[in-house]
Each structure stands twice: as C-alpha cells, then as structure tokens.
Amino acid sequence: MRPMDLRRSVVVVTGAARGIGLATAEAFAAAGATVHAGDLDDSLDVTSRESFAHFVDNVLVDSGRIDILVNNAGVMPLGPFLDEPDEISRTTLDVNVWGLINGMRLVLPGMIARGNGHVVNVASMAGRVPFPGMAVYNASKYAAVGLTAAVRRELEGTGVTISAVLPSAVRTSLSSGVRLGGLLPTVDPSDVAAAVLRSCHTRRPELAVPRWLAGWKLLDAVVPSAMMTRALRLAGDDRGLTADPAARADYAERVAAFARSRARR
C-alpha cells in the first residue's frame, strides 16, 4: 500500500480536546493535513451514531471527503471489577468499542468508494496484557484490537487500511493518580501521535508504543504463564488497584458525569 500523502489529506481525530487526541491533531496539522478535531467538549459523542454522523456530515460539507480517521476517544475507569458500577462499565464499552464501530461504519464507505483511505484505532497494550484494576477497560481494548484486525481483513484489496496503535501507560488525565515509571514503560502523548502518523506511511496492522513492546505477543507465547504473572507483579501491574483517589477525582467525575447523562437519555 502506498503511504498516505498527509499534505493533501483530510483528517478526523476524535477525543481531540486533550492528551493523545490533541497531540495527534497538532501533529497532523504540522504535517500539512486539514484536521477536523472532535471531542465531547464540542458535542461529539462517539457513542451516539446520530452525534457522530452529524460531525462527519459537517466535515464532508466543509472538506468534501475524509482520508484518515483517528478513533482516539476513550475512557479508562480504574478499581476492583466487582466494585465498578454497571453504568461505568457500559460507558467504557460504548466509548472504547462502539465509538470505533460508529466511526468506521460512517467513514469507511466513502473511503472504499474512492479506493483509498486509512483508519487508526487507538487501542492500548491493555488489549494484549491483562491488568488488575482495569478489567472492563482491558475487555474494551482486547475488543478494539480484534475488531481492527478483522475489519482490516475484510478491506483487503479495497485500497483502505486500518491500523491499531497500542500505547503503554501514557502521561494523560486517564492515568492521573496512577504511579508511573518503574519497569512498566511510560510514554508521552507526542510519542503516540508519532506512531499514529507513522501508521499512515507504513499502513502496518499494529504499532506498539514504545516500539519494543511489539515483541509482546511472541514473549507471551513462549514464557510460561506462572513466570509471566510473577514478572508482571514485580513490574507493578496492579497499579489500577492502588491509584490515588484524590489525584484521580477530577477525571473519575468527568467519566461518571458522562455516564449519568447517558443514563438519562
């Protein structure tokens, strides 16, 4: 597949008000792309097909097409699985999985008709590695990785590709209150943005951030599970259970407020 020409591309980035989405939108703009940044703050609710469709329609009116879609919007509640309220779990699955489904079903037909396009689904290494304290988030990211791979297969020969970007822990509000560093790698939003843009050139199925984590699948396949579990414990994989509630309060309330608003519909 030929690389996407970013200087001539119309790009949509969801969840672009902050963090990875903001860094990605800025990186595309710096590369010369026409960028349309959407976020819940701007009335783009990716869990609503109607809201997403309205946003896409406005982009098409303004720019005529969408060449690259970055499904970045996501939420990451933390805490014990049995303590997580159902509405928070549903919101996690709806944003992190249905947000991708809605975006792809709305944008892919136009790309296929033109015979060219690229979608980037921002997943997570939590789509490969199970972490205590983020079970439903894990489920959503495993789903995102599988969804990306399966739809990519369906699109073979159309000129349209889909990549999954899998960051490790990222310094954003999603990880507020979580102890970062140590043996678990931590990256910046700009690192993830760079991988998103790199996927537009390589069109590879998956890109891990940092890159050396790409070997995780092989490592997981050959290392005995008991040994892998011990290694993850030593690396502090239970940080989702030990996050500081006070430091995380603002982010947790934002997610809870969105979940409440959805419950009232």
LINCORMO-V880129 format. One record per backbone hydrogen bond with DSSP energy under -1.0 kcal/mol. CO is the residue of the C=O (numbers start at 1). NH is the residue of the N-H. E is the energy in kcal/mol with one decimal. If there is no record, write none. Layout:
# LINCORMO-V880129
co=CO nh=NH e=E
co=CO nh=NH e=E
This chain:
# LINCORMO-V880129
co=4 nh=6 e=-1.1
co=5 nh=8 e=-1.4
co=6 nh=9 e=-1.1
co=9 nh=34 e=-2.7
co=10 nh=67 e=-2.2
co=10 nh=68 e=-2.1
co=11 nh=36 e=-3.0
co=12 nh=70 e=-3.2
co=13 nh=38 e=-2.9
co=18 nh=22 e=-1.3
co=19 nh=23 e=-2.3
co=20 nh=24 e=-2.6
co=21 nh=25 e=-2.5
co=22 nh=26 e=-2.4
co=23 nh=27 e=-2.0
co=24 nh=28 e=-2.4
co=25 nh=29 e=-2.2
co=26 nh=30 e=-2.3
co=27 nh=31 e=-1.3
co=28 nh=33 e=-2.3
co=29 nh=32 e=-1.5
co=34 nh=11 e=-3.3
co=36 nh=13 e=-2.2
co=38 nh=16 e=-2.5
co=39 nh=42 e=-1.6
co=39 nh=44 e=-2.3
co=40 nh=43 e=-1.9
co=45 nh=48 e=-1.8
co=48 nh=52 e=-2.6
co=49 nh=53 e=-2.7
co=50 nh=54 e=-2.2
co=51 nh=55 e=-2.0
co=52 nh=56 e=-2.6
co=53 nh=57 e=-2.8
co=54 nh=58 e=-1.9
co=55 nh=59 e=-1.9
co=56 nh=60 e=-2.5
co=57 nh=61 e=-2.2
co=58 nh=62 e=-2.0
co=59 nh=63 e=-3.6
co=60 nh=64 e=-1.6
co=67 nh=118 e=-2.2
co=68 nh=12 e=-2.6
co=69 nh=120 e=-3.1
co=70 nh=14 e=-2.3
co=70 nh=72 e=-1.4
co=71 nh=122 e=-2.4
co=85 nh=89 e=-2.0
co=86 nh=90 e=-2.9
co=87 nh=91 e=-1.8
co=88 nh=92 e=-2.2
co=89 nh=93 e=-2.2
co=90 nh=94 e=-2.7
co=91 nh=95 e=-2.8
co=92 nh=96 e=-2.4
co=93 nh=97 e=-1.9
co=93 nh=98 e=-1.5
co=94 nh=99 e=-1.1
co=97 nh=101 e=-2.2
co=98 nh=102 e=-3.1
co=99 nh=103 e=-1.9
co=100 nh=104 e=-2.7
co=101 nh=105 e=-2.6
co=102 nh=106 e=-1.6
co=103 nh=107 e=-2.0
co=104 nh=108 e=-2.6
co=107 nh=111 e=-1.5
co=108 nh=112 e=-3.0
co=109 nh=113 e=-2.2
co=110 nh=114 e=-1.5
co=111 nh=115 e=-1.2
co=111 nh=116 e=-1.7
co=117 nh=161 e=-1.9
co=118 nh=69 e=-2.0
co=119 nh=163 e=-2.7
co=120 nh=71 e=-2.5
co=121 nh=123 e=-1.0
co=121 nh=165 e=-2.0
co=124 nh=127 e=-2.1
co=125 nh=128 e=-1.9
co=125 nh=129 e=-2.5
co=131 nh=134 e=-1.5
co=133 nh=79 e=-2.4
co=134 nh=138 e=-3.2
co=135 nh=139 e=-2.5
co=136 nh=140 e=-2.4
co=137 nh=141 e=-2.1
co=138 nh=142 e=-2.8
co=139 nh=143 e=-2.1
co=140 nh=144 e=-1.9
co=141 nh=145 e=-2.2
co=142 nh=146 e=-2.2
co=143 nh=147 e=-3.0
co=144 nh=148 e=-2.2
co=145 nh=149 e=-2.1
co=146 nh=150 e=-2.4
co=147 nh=151 e=-2.5
co=148 nh=152 e=-2.2
co=149 nh=153 e=-1.7
co=150 nh=154 e=-1.8
co=151 nh=155 e=-1.5
co=153 nh=156 e=-1.3
co=155 nh=158 e=-2.3
co=159 nh=117 e=-1.1
co=161 nh=119 e=-2.3
co=163 nh=121 e=-2.9
co=164 nh=207 e=-2.2
co=165 nh=123 e=-2.3
co=166 nh=209 e=-2.3
co=167 nh=125 e=-2.8
co=169 nh=187 e=-2.8
co=170 nh=172 e=-2.1
co=172 nh=175 e=-1.2
co=173 nh=176 e=-1.5
co=175 nh=178 e=-2.0
co=177 nh=244 e=-2.9
co=187 nh=171 e=-2.2
co=188 nh=191 e=-1.1
co=188 nh=192 e=-1.4
co=189 nh=193 e=-2.6
co=190 nh=194 e=-2.1
co=191 nh=195 e=-1.5
co=192 nh=196 e=-2.2
co=193 nh=197 e=-2.4
co=194 nh=198 e=-2.2
co=195 nh=199 e=-2.1
co=198 nh=201 e=-1.0
co=198 nh=202 e=-2.6
co=199 nh=203 e=-2.5
co=200 nh=4 e=-2.8
co=205 nh=164 e=-2.7
co=207 nh=166 e=-3.0
co=209 nh=168 e=-2.1
co=210 nh=213 e=-1.7
co=211 nh=214 e=-2.4
co=212 nh=215 e=-1.3
co=213 nh=216 e=-2.1
co=215 nh=219 e=-2.3
co=216 nh=220 e=-3.3
co=217 nh=221 e=-1.4
co=218 nh=222 e=-1.5
co=219 nh=223 e=-2.2
co=224 nh=228 e=-2.4
co=225 nh=229 e=-2.7
co=226 nh=230 e=-2.0
co=227 nh=231 e=-2.3
co=228 nh=232 e=-2.4
co=229 nh=233 e=-2.1
co=230 nh=234 e=-2.3
co=231 nh=235 e=-1.6
co=232 nh=237 e=-1.9
co=233 nh=236 e=-1.2
co=238 nh=241 e=-2.0
co=244 nh=248 e=-1.4
co=248 nh=252 e=-2.7
co=249 nh=253 e=-2.3
co=250 nh=254 e=-1.8
co=251 nh=255 e=-2.1
co=252 nh=256 e=-2.4
co=253 nh=257 e=-2.9
co=254 nh=258 e=-1.9
co=255 nh=259 e=-2.4
co=256 nh=260 e=-2.5
co=257 nh=261 e=-2.1
co=258 nh=262 e=-2.0
co=259 nh=263 e=-1.9
co=260 nh=264 e=-1.2
co=262 nh=265 e=-1.2
